Amino acid sequence: MPGEISPTGKNSGPGSPPELRASHADRDRVVDVLRIAAGDGLLSADELDERLEAALSARTVNELTALTADLPAVSTSTGTAVAEVKDVLRIEGIHSGAVERTGRWIVPRRLELATAWCEVTLDFTQAVITQDTLRIDMNTAGKKLTLITKPGIVVDAGALSLVHSKIKIHQAQDHETPIMLRVELVGTTTHGRVVVRPARRTLGQWLLRRPASPPAGGRPPGDARP
């Protein structure tokens, strides 16, 4: 009926767009933010209980958004408050030097790459992640895009068009770590390369991979020579 009110209190008539439904992951993420905020003294115990109950019963994303609207953005991967997250970050470069995002950079909701013949590196190993999806819109030519990942970060390049280009994806393997960020590559890259890899091992990590030293006498274990 025209003017009908939905359970969320919003108009649900023919002229009203449907509200986006909340998933279990959406609710869990808001619960984490609320608990971190309470730990920082931003919410009282009663406020935390009230908002947790509302988060767990929320039906739409808008209902969840209202529960954290007065709280600072929080990285659920580090449990710390962060600066405001940009909706869109645009990186441009033509025949320029290398472009890098490393260390504790704040991952935006969407990233636009418009580059030609310049190297781009996005290192997610220490990045501040506040949402579970990053869309990278690519319009690139030449050189290489490198994405450095860690367990819990997966990259999907199924929607990326390659024109005389190559892509190599080596996901960080750790089946016990839940997915915290899904990176979606879309758009087109021409005469270039896309490399997805985990961070390189440190010297100490490489040393741990060395085979055990042979016992006294100089022969490795299992050597049956007389």
Phi, psi and omega in degrees: 000146180299139178080006181297141180259130179282169178299343179273355180090007180259151175296138179234031179288178183301330183273357182262128178292146180293144178281147181288128181286145179273140177263172175300321179296321178299315181295316181299321181295318179292321177301317178299316180298318180296318181293321177295318179298319178295321178295332178272003179083013181277339179230141174283170180299319180294318179296320179298312180301317181296316182286326176298316179298319179293322181294316183290339179254003182296141179258333185233162178295325180297322177297320179292320181300321181297333183285340181240010185297330182262015180246150177292153176299141184230137171276114179288346178279333180245343181073026181236151177290147182229167175293167183301135181277130179283142175292316182224131172244125181250129177244122181237149177184134178229116181051039181255180177288182182295142176249125184227143168236106184227173179069214184268062175274151184269120182286124180283176176284328178214144181232131178252125177250117176232085186229154176219118175059047170214143182285138177232129178235127175242110183257113184264003189294328178239010184293153177271114185250123183242357177217169189265359181221135172235123176260126178249111178272116186252132168223079190236156178217134175072165177060208191220140169255125179244126175249120180257118188248183175211168178305135183100353178243124179239150182240131179244115181250020183296335182259010180267129178268127180254121178245108184050043182228167179231153177224139178226120183243121174236096183288145174290122186268119172194094187288348180272347181269124179293153180288121179257338181209130174247119181262122181252118177265123179226167180101213187220139170234136186237132178052044181220188179225146173237125181237126175244123183208158172286168177296146179290149180292147174284170179301318180298321179293322178294321180297326179293340179275351183291147177294155181299147179292145179294152180292173179304139184109345173086000181259135179291159178303139177091355180282113185260014181295144179292000000 
